[in-house]
Amino acid sequence: MARPKGKGAYMISAIAEMYEIHPQTLRLYEREGLLLPSRSDGNTRLYTDEDIERLEVILQLTRELGVNLAGVEIILNMREKMAAMQRQMEQFISAMNQELTQHPRQGQPEEAAQMLMRVAIVDEFMPSKRSAAKKD
């Protein structure tokens, strides 16, 4: 699937043609709450790059994996929760690293080193780190 590049907003007809779907399908996705395009002053649906990325996930789930729309909704909600948890873990790891470097424990350098190693191992297995590495 070819995805438009850059920042901008795309009208429903352009998106429908690009992804070979009927505009009514995009409207259905909106009614079901799967896509939430913005609106112009003239009430025209405008799809951003983020909307297009979400549409690509929806299309992959429905076309390639045969997931129905109820399943798509559950999967998208779980992805959002996982992303929020990922952000929280990254903040926690950052705070732990900062705390350990600012306030090292006196007389217990081995324990601090072990904690840093555990944090580094957890950090290494975080999904966003792996997907970011794959994109590069």
C-alpha positions in Angstrom: 0.0 0.0 0.0 1.5 3.3 -1.0 1.2 5.9 1.7 1.4 9.7 1.0 4.4 11.4 2.5 4.7 14.7 4.4 2.4 16.7 6.6 -1.0 17.4 5.3 -4.6 16.3 5.2 -6.2 14.2 2.5 -9.8 14.1 1.4 -11.8 11.0 1.5 -11.8 10.5 -2.2 -8.0 10.5 -2.4 -7.7 8.0 0.5 -10.4 5.8 -1.0 -8.6 5.7 -4.4 -5.2 5.3 -2.9 -6.2 2.2 -0.8 -8.8 0.9 -3.2 -11.7 1.1 -0.8 -15.1 2.6 -1.2 -15.6 6.0 0.5 -18.6 4.4 2.3 -16.2 2.0 4.0 -14.2 4.9 5.4 -17.5 6.4 6.6 -18.3 3.1 8.3 -15.0 3.0 10.0 -15.7 6.5 11.3 -19.2 5.6 12.5 -17.7 2.6 14.3 -15.2 4.9 16.0 -12.2 3.2 14.3 -11.1 6.3 12.4 -11.7 9.9 13.5 -10.8 12.3 10.7 -10.8 16.0 11.3 -13.2 18.2 9.4 -12.7 21.3 7.3 -14.8 24.4 7.6 -17.0 23.0 4.9 -17.4 19.8 6.9 -15.2 17.7 4.5 -13.4 14.8 6.1 -9.7 15.3 6.2 -7.3 12.4 6.9 -3.9 13.1 8.5 -0.8 11.0 8.3 -1.8 9.5 11.7 -5.3 8.6 10.4 -3.7 7.0 7.4 -1.4 4.9 9.6 -4.4 3.8 11.6 -6.3 3.0 8.4 -3.3 0.8 7.2 -3.5 -1.2 10.5 -7.3 -1.6 10.0 -6.9 -2.7 6.4 -4.1 -5.2 7.4 -6.2 -6.7 10.1 -9.3 -7.0 8.0 -7.8 -7.9 4.6 -4.8 -10.0 5.5 -5.8 -11.5 8.8 -9.6 -11.7 8.4 -10.4 -9.8 11.6 -13.9 -8.4 11.9 -14.6 -4.8 13.0 -15.3 -5.7 16.6 -11.9 -7.5 16.7 -10.3 -4.5 15.1 -11.7 -2.2 17.7 -10.3 -4.5 20.5 -6.9 -4.7 18.9 -6.6 -1.0 18.3 -7.6 -0.3 22.0 -5.1 -2.8 23.2 -2.4 -1.2 21.0 -3.2 2.2 22.6 -3.0 0.7 26.1 0.3 -1.0 25.3 1.7 2.3 23.9 0.7 4.1 27.1 2.3 1.4 29.2 5.4 1.6 27.0 5.6 5.4 27.7 5.2 4.8 31.4 7.9 2.2 31.5 10.3 4.4 29.6 9.6 7.3 32.0 10.2 4.9 35.0 13.4 3.6 33.5 14.6 7.1 32.8 13.8 8.2 36.3 15.5 5.1 37.8 18.7 5.8 35.7 18.7 9.4 36.7 18.2 8.6 40.4 21.0 6.0 40.4 23.4 8.3 38.7 22.6 11.3 41.0 22.4 9.4 44.2 24.6 6.3 44.1 24.3 4.1 47.2 27.4 4.4 49.4 29.2 1.1 50.0 26.8 -0.9 47.6 28.2 -0.3 44.1 27.5 -3.9 43.1 23.8 -3.6 43.9 23.5 -0.3 41.9 25.3 -1.9 39.0 22.9 -4.9 39.1 19.9 -2.6 39.2 21.2 -0.7 36.2 21.8 -4.0 34.3 18.2 -5.1 35.1 16.9 -1.8 33.8 19.0 -2.0 30.7 17.7 -5.6 30.0 14.1 -4.5 30.5 14.8 -1.5 28.3 16.3 -3.7 25.6 13.1 -5.8 25.3 10.7 -2.9 25.1 8.7 -3.1 21.8 9.2 0.5 20.7 13.0 0.0 20.9 12.9 -3.0 18.7 10.5 -1.4 16.1 12.5 1.8 16.1 15.7 -0.3 15.4 14.0 -2.1 12.6 12.9 1.1 10.9 16.4 2.5 10.8 
